[in-house]
Amino acid sequence: MPKLPPEVRIRSFDEVALGFNFEQAIDEAERCLNCKNKPCVAGCPVNIDIPEFIRLIKEQDPVAAAQVIKKTNALPAICGRVCPQSEQCEKACVLARKGQPVAIGALERFAADEEAMRSPLPDPPKPEHPELAKYCVAVVGSGPAGLTAASDLARMGYSVTIFEALHKTGGVLRYGIPEFRLPRNILDREIDYVKSLGVKILTNVPVGKAVGVTELLDEGFEAVFIGTGAGAPKFLGVPGENLSGVYSGNEWLTRINLMRAHESIYATPIRIPEKLCVIGAGNTAMDCARTALRLGTKEVTIVYRRSRSEMPARIEEVENAEEEGVKFMLLANPKRFVGNEQGAVKGIECVRMELGEPDESGRRRPVAIPGSEFFVECDGVIVAIGQDPNPLIRLTTPQLKTEPWGGIIVDPQTGMTSIPGVFAGGDVVTGEATVIAAMGAGKIAAAGIDKFIRRKHNLEV
C-alpha cells in the first residue's frame, strides 16, 4: 500500500498509509477468486462477507461494498487500518499459499473511505425488530467491544446507552492508537455512525464509581455489557521503575493521544527525552517509539528480550518504525533503571539474553547470559510490555467472578458473566488483544443479550 516517505512522516502526525486509489483498488479486487467455501470469512472474527464486498468493488461500487461490510462490522474504516489481517482473513486467503494474499484490509479501508467521501453520514438501517425498543441495555465502555455490542443491539431494535468513563469516546481506539495510524476524523465518523443507529453515549461516567453495575440493572436496564478494556499497565518489577522519566506505554500514549500533552496550549505537559528506550516489541511499543520521534526525540531504541522473529507487533509496524529511524536492541533485558541525583532516569543496566526452549506462548524462552550485563544511556524509558484488564468494576462488583490475573470470567458461547444479565467481552476478559478480537467478543455478547432478554420476557426466539 502506498505510504508517506519516512522523512516526511516523522515531522507530523499525518496518516502514514495512504490507501489505494480507485484504479489500484479495482486491480487488487480483480485478484480475488471468489472462493465458494469463503475461507477468508472463516478467518474474520466478525464474519464479514469478504468475497461479496470485494465483488462490489470490482463492479466499481465501493459504497455498496461498504454497506455489505457494515452488516456485520460497524467500524470498517477503523478495521481496515488497524486490524492484523495478515494473521486472520488474509492468512486464510487461498492465494497466500503460493504468494501474496488479496489485500483485504486495504480494500475494506478503501470501501469505507470512498463511502465517506461520496456522501454525508449514510442513513442507518431500520431496526430489525422495532418492538424491542422498550427494552434498554447498558454498555460500559466505548472501545471496540462496546461500540460493536451497542451497534448490533441497536440494529436488532434495543434501546442502548453507552457509559464512557473518559471525556472522549473510542476507548483504546482514541487513547491507545496514534493519529498517524488512525486519524481522529475517521474514528469520529465511525462513532457518529454508531450514534446514528440510535445509540446514546454518556461520557464522564465511570461505572463502578459513579454508578455500580448491579445498580444499572436495578434502574431498569435489562442487561449490562462490560467492555472496559485493558488499561492497567504491566511493569517489569525491577529497581528504579519509579524514577522520573520512566513511563508505562499506556500513560505515554494516553497523555499524547487523549490529553494532547505535547501541545503547548494544553495544561498537561510531558518532557520529551533526548535518548529514549522503549521496553517491549508489540504494537504499543512501536506506537510509543514512533510517537517519540514525531515529538522530537533524537534517538529511540526498542529493547526486546527475544529476537526479531518473535516480535508480536505487526510486520508493517516494525518496518515502519525501522524506516523512520527507530533502532532495535534485541536479546537484551533490563535488570534495573539507574537514576541521577535528582531522581531522574539516566540509563538502564541490561543483560544479554539467549533463546532456550519454547514457553507456553510457543516462542522460545529468553534466558539471561550470566556476566553479560551492560549499560545503556538514556534519559527516558517507556515500559510497553502489555496491559491487564481495568480493575475498577472487578473491585466494586464482588459478585463478579474473575481470573486470578483480573480477567472477567464469561461463558464463551454467550458472554454471560457470573451475574445473570451482566455480560462482558474484549480485553477486560482476555487481557490485551486485538481490536477485531474485541469486536468479535462484542458480537457474541450482543447475541447472548438478545437471547437473555427474549427468554426473560417470553418473546419469540
N, C-alpha and C positions, 0 to 999 in steps of 0.2 A: 504494500500500500504506500502511496506517496506520503512523504512527511517533510517537515521543515528541516533545513540543514542545521547541524549542531551549532554552528557559530551564530546562527540567528536565534534559535530557540532558547539558548541559555540566558538570553538577555531579557526574556519576558515569560509570562505565564500563558502565552498563546498556545492553543492546542497543537501538539506535535504531529499527530497523524492527521493527514488532510482528507482522507477518504477518497473513494472512487468518483471520477466524473461520470457523466452519463454513458459515454462510449465504453469506458473501462468496465463499468458495471454490467452492461449488456454482454460484453465479451466474456466476462467471468461467469455470468449466469448461463451462457451457452455451454459451459463445460459440464454442467450438471446432467447426469444420466437419467434423472427422474426414476430412480430405482423403485420397483414395486413394493419391496419389503421395507423401504424407508429406514435404513439403519441409522441415518443421521437424527431422525426423530427420536429413536430409542436412546440416543446419546444426549438428548436435550432434557435437562431436569424439569422444564416446564412444557415439554411436548409440543413445541411449535411445529406446524405443518410446513417444514422447510422446503420440500420439493414444490409445494403449491405456491409459496410466496416467491420462490426463485423463478417458477414458470411465468408468473405475472411480470416479473422484471424483464424476462426475455421478451415478453409481449409489450414492453415499454409502458407498463402501467404500475409504476412504483407506489402510487397512492393506494391502489387496490392491494398491492403486496403488503404495505404497512397495516392495512385493515385486517388482513389474514393473520399477521403476527399478533395483533392486539386481541385476537380472540382468546389467546392463552397467555399473552405477555403484555402487560400494560406499560412496560418500560423498554421498548425496543431500541431507542436511541442510546440508552444507558448500556444495555446488554451488548449492543454492537461495539461498544468502546472498551468495556472493562471485563467482560466475561472471558474465561480461559477456554476459548473454543477449541484450541489445539489439543486439549485433554478431554473434550466432550464431543460435540457434534462433528467437528472436523476430523477428529481422530477416528470416528466411525464411518466416515466417507469412504466409499469403495475406491475412489481414486487415490486415497492415501496409501494404499497397499503397494503401489509402484511409483508414486510420485507425489506431487502436491495436491492436497485435497481442495475442493471448492472452498473459496474464501467466504464461508457462510456468515461469519461475524461482520465482515466488511460489507456484505450485501444487505444484512439486516440494518446496519447503520445507514447505508445508502437509502434504503426504502423509507426509514423513519425521517431522515433529513430532507428527502425530497417532499414528503408529505408536509413537513413543517414549512418549507419554502413556498410550496404551491398554494397553501390555503391557511387561513387562521385556524385556531383550535377546532378540529373536526367535531361534528355533532356526535355525542356519545350514543352508544346503542341503547335501546329501550330496555328496562329491566325485564328479565325473563318471566318473573312472577310478581307483578306489582302488589299483589295482596300481601306479600311478605313485609311490606314497608312498616307495618305496625310492630314488627319485632326489631329491637335495637341490639346492636353488637358493638362492644368497645374494643378497640385495637390500641395496644400500648406500644408506642414507638413508631416513628415514620421512616424507618430504614427500609431496605428492600423486602424483608419478610412482611413487615406491617403494611406497606403500600400494596403488596401483591394480595395479601389476605383481604384487605379492605376493598380493593378493586373487584376481586372475584365475588365477594359477598354483595357488593353494591350491584353488580351485574345480575346477580340472582334475584335481587329485589329488596334486600335488607337495608335498614337504616343504619349507617355505620358512622361512628365517631372515632377519630384517631386522637389519642392523647400523647403529645410530644413534650418531653422534659425541657428541651432546649428552646431557644428563642427562634430558631430556624428549623425548617423541615428537611428531611432527607437522611437523617442519621449518618451512618458511616459514608454514605454517598457524598455528603457535604463536608463533614469534618475530617474524613479519612482519606479522601482521594483528591489530589491536587487538580487545579483547573487545567493544567496542560494535558491531563488525561481525560477529564470530564468537565467541560465548560459549564459554568453555573447557569447560563441561559438554557442549555439543554436540560439540565436537571430540573430547573424551574418549570419548563414547559411540560415535562413528563408528569411532574406533581400536579400541575394545573389540569392535565387530562384526568388524573385520578379524582380530583375535586369535581370535575365536570360530570363524573358518574353519580354525583350526589353525596360523596364522602365529605364529612365535616372534619376539619382539623383544628384542634385546640393546642396552642403552643404554651410554653412555660407552665406545664402541668406535670410535675414528676410523680407519676403513680408509684405508690409505696411511701410517699412523703405527704403530698398534698391530699391524696385520697388513696385508700387501700384497694387491693384487687377485689377482695370479697365485698367491700363497700359498693363497688360498681355493680355487682350482682344485686345487692340489697336495694340499690337505687333504680332498678328496673331494667338493666341490661340483661338480655337473655344469656349471653356468653361473653367471655373476655378472651382476647388473643394477646399473648405476651410475645413481643418481638423486640426486646430491648438491646439485643446485640451483645457484643463482647468489647467493653470499653475499659476493663480493668487490666492495666499493663502487667506483663511478666517482667521480672528482673533477674539478674544473674545471681544475686546473693553473695557478691564479692565485696571486699572492703573498698570504701571510697565511693559507693554509688550515691551517697547523699551530698557529694561535693557540688558546689556551684558550677554550672556549665554541663552537668550530666542530665539529660532529658530522657524520658521514655518516648518511643516513636509516636504513641498516642498523643502525648502532650505537645510535642513539636508540631505535628500536623494539625491538631485542633487549634492551637494558638495562631497558626498561619491561615489555615483554610477557613475557619469559622470566625476567629476573633480578629483577623487581619493584623496580627502583631507586627508584621514587617512594614506596615504603612504608618507614617508619622502622624497622620490625622487621627489614629485610634490610640486610646489610652491603655494599651496592653503591650508595651514594647518587649522585644526579645533581642538579646545580644547575639550578634552574628559572629561566629568564630572565624578565625583565620585558617586554622587547620582542624578539620572535623573528622572523627572516626565514627562510623555507623556500625554497630554490632548486629549481625544478622544478615540474611540474604534472601528474604522474602520480598513480596511486592511492597510491603510497608517500608522496608529498609531502602529499596530502590527509590520510592517516593520521597523519603526523607533526604537521601543523598542528592537527588536531582533538584529538590526544592532548595537545599542549601546553596547549590551553585547559582541558582537564579537570584538568591538574596545577596550574593557577593562573596561567599566563602571561597578562598583561593585554592584550597586543596581539600578534597573529600576522598576518604578511603573506606571501603567496605571491609570489615574484619569478619571473617567467616571460618568456623572451625572445621568445615569439610572442604571438599574440592568443588570445582565449578559444576561438574555434572550432577552434584547433589543439591544445587541451589533450588529452593522451592519457588522462586519468582518466575513469572512468565519469561520465556526466552527473549521475547521482543523488548521487555522492560530491562533485562540485563544488557542487551545490545544497545538500547537507547542510552542507558547510563554510561556505558563504556564510550560510546560515540561522543558524549557530552563532556568527557574528561574524568569521570569517576574512576579511581584506582581500586584494585582488588588485592587484598592481603589474605590469601587462602591458607587453610590448615594452620590457623592461629586462633588462640582463645585468650581472653583477658583473665588474669589472675587477680589483679587489683587495679583500682584507679588511684593515681598519685596526685596529690594536691600541693599548692604553694602555701605560703604563709597566710594568705588571705582566705584560704579555704576554697579556692577555685581549682578546677582540674588543670593539670599541666602535662599529663601523659598517662599512658597505660603500660603496666607490666604484663606482657603476654607470654604465652608458652607455645612452642611449636607442637603441632598435632600430627598424628598419622592415623590412617583408617584401618580399623580392625574388622571384626565380624559384623554382619548386619544386625541392627536392633529391631524393635517392634515396628518401626516405620518402614522397614525394608531397605533402608540406607545403611551403609557401613558405619559402624560406631566410631566416632573420633576418640582417640586415645592420646593423652599427653605424653610427650617425649621427655623423660627426666633430664634435668640440667640444660634444657633448651630455652630458658627464659631470655627475653629481650625487651627493650624499652621502646615505646613509640611516643613521640612527642606530639601533643595536640592540646588545644585549648577549648575543645568542645567534644562531647560524646553523646550519641543518641543510641539508646538500647532498644532495638527493634526486633525482639525475639518472640513476639506473639502476645496475645491478649486473652484473658479469661472473661467469662460472662459477667455482665454488670451485676453487682451483688445486692442492689437496693431492694428489689422485690423479694429475692430469696430471704433477706434478713428481716423483712417486715411481714412475711406471709408464712408463719410457722407450719401451716398445714401442707405447704408445698414440698413435695419430695424432690430432693436434688442429689446429684452425684457428689462424692467427697470433694471433687475439684470445683464444684459450683454449678455444673450444668443442670438445667431443669429436666427431670425425667418425664418422658411422654410416651404414649402409645404410638409407635411408629406408623401405624395404619391410619390414625385419626388426628394425632397431635394433642390428644387429651392428656392433661396432667393428672395428678392425684386428687385434684379438686374438681368435682363434677361441674361442667360448664366453663372451666378455665382451660385454655389451650395455649400452646407455646410452639415456637419454631424458629429456626435460624441459629445464629451464633450463640444465643442465650441457652440453647440446648446442646449444640455440638462443640462449642468453643469456636474460635476464629476460623472461618472457612471462606467460601467464595460468595459473591453477590448472587449468582444464579442458583447456588445451593440453597441460600436463604429464601429465594423466591419460590423454589420448589417446595420448601417446607411450608411457606405461606399458603400455597395452593392446597397442599394436603390438609392443613388445618381448616381452611375455608370450607372444604368439602365435609370435614368432620363436624364443623359447627352447624352446617346446614342439616346434616343428619340428626344431630343432637336436638336442635330446635324442633325439627319436624316430629321426631319421636315424642318429645316433651309435650307437644300440643296436639298429638294425634293427627298430624297433617299427612297428606298423601306423600309417600316416599318415592 
